[in-house]
Amino acid sequence: MKHIDRRFPAVAALKNKVIEELFPYTVQANAYLAPSDTQGVQIHADPHATLLIQCSGKKRWLVWGGLLTTLKSLY
């Protein structure tokens, strides 16, 4: 769900009061639902800074270093 902050005031408050103070860039809040026995998204590289917050449950996250390193390993 893109721009979840537009639908949920609590998310908008977090985004506006905390995240934007830490990151002087355009900030967008998205939400992804992935049951525990599934992969949320395909392996990919984001061309922007990303902050991930897991709200519930547990998953195994694989996070790689810089964009160039990630792109070289994917392609």
N, C-alpha and C positions, 0 to 999 in steps of 0.2 A: 504494500500500500504506500504509494508515494505521497509525500507531503502530509504525513499523518498528523503533523502539528496543526494543520488546518481543521482537523476534525476533533481533536482532543485538546482542550485547554491546558491540561496538566503537562502534556508534551510540549506545547507551545511555550509554557512558562519555563520549563527546563531549557529548551532551546534558546530562548531569548535572554534569560538571566544568567545562565551558566556557560553554555557552549559558545555563544557569540562573544562573551567576554574573554574566553580562552583562545579563540581562533578568530582573528580579524579578517575573515573571509566570508563569502556567501555560504550559508549553512542550510542544508535541507535535511529534514527528518523523514526517514522511511521505516517501515516495519515489515518484517518477513516472518512468516509462520512456517516452521518445519518440524513435524513430529520427530521424536527422538530416534526413530529407526530410519530416517530419510536424510538425504543431503539437501540442504536449503537452496543452494545455487550451484551452477556449474563452476569449475575452476576458471578463474578469470583474473584480470588485472584492472584495477580502478585507476583512471588517469587523474585522480584527485585524492586528497587526504581523506581517510575514512576512520571514524571512531565507531567501534562496535560495542554494544551493550546487550548482554544476554539477560533477559528478565526472569526467566524461569527454566527449570530443568537443567540438563547438562548435555553438552555436545563436545566433540573433539574438534578443535579449531586448528587449521593449518594456515599460518600467516607467514609470508615470506618478506624478505627485506625489500629494498628500493624497487621502484617501478622497472628500471632497466634490467635488473637481475631477474625479476619475475617475467617480464616479456621474453627475455632470452630463453628461459626455461620452458615457457609455454609454446614457443614457436621455433 
